[in-house]
């Protein structure tokens, strides 16, 4: 759910909508937690750090990982 932070009425309406739809609020929280757990594991961070070092050492510079799949911006 995206809301323009420069639109206070739309932001308030969204908060009100979510307060009345707790099932949606709970689902959004569950999905957010799933996303954090998948993106920010120590194993994944270590793999991406290794990849970053390998790319820097070889002089290769390319953002080939989509933002939603990468916890690090290469």
C-alpha positions in Angstrom: 0.0 0.0 0.0 1.6 3.2 -1.1 0.6 6.6 0.1 2.2 10.0 -0.8 3.6 11.3 2.5 3.0 14.8 1.2 -0.8 14.1 1.3 -1.8 14.1 4.9 -5.5 13.5 4.2 -4.7 10.4 2.1 -2.3 9.2 4.8 -4.9 9.7 7.5 -7.5 7.9 5.3 -5.1 5.0 4.9 -4.4 4.7 8.6 -8.2 4.8 9.3 -8.8 2.1 6.6 -6.1 -0.1 8.1 -7.5 0.4 11.7 -10.8 -0.9 10.4 -9.3 -3.8 8.5 -7.1 -5.6 11.0 -6.9 -8.8 8.9 -5.2 -6.8 6.2 -3.0 -5.0 8.7 -2.0 -8.4 10.1 -1.3 -9.8 6.7 0.8 -6.8 5.7 2.8 -7.3 8.9 3.3 -11.0 8.3 4.5 -10.4 4.7 6.8 -7.6 5.9 8.4 -9.9 8.4 8.8 -12.7 5.8 10.5 -10.2 3.5 12.9 -9.0 6.2 13.8 -12.6 7.2 14.5 -13.5 3.6 16.6 -10.4 2.7 18.5 -9.9 5.9 19.9 -13.3 6.9 23.6 -13.4 7.9 24.2 -16.0 5.2 22.7 -13.7 2.5 24.5 -10.7 3.7 27.8 -12.6 3.7 27.1 -13.8 0.1 26.3 -10.4 -1.1 29.4 -8.9 0.6 31.6 -11.5 -1.1 29.9 -10.7 -4.4 30.5 -7.0 -3.8 34.2 -7.6 -3.1 34.6 -9.9 -6.1 33.0 -7.3 -8.4 35.1 -4.5 -7.0 38.3 -6.5 -7.3 37.6 -7.4 -10.9 36.6 -3.8 -11.8 33.2 -5.0 -12.8 30.4 -2.5 -12.1 26.8 -3.5 -12.9 23.5 -3.4 -10.9 22.4 -6.8 -12.2 20.4 -7.8 -9.0 16.9 -6.3 -8.9 16.3 -4.1 -5.9 13.7 -6.4 -4.4 16.1 -9.3 -4.4 19.1 -7.5 -3.1 19.6 -6.3 0.5 22.7 -4.4 -0.7 23.0 -1.8 -3.5 26.0 -2.8 -5.6 
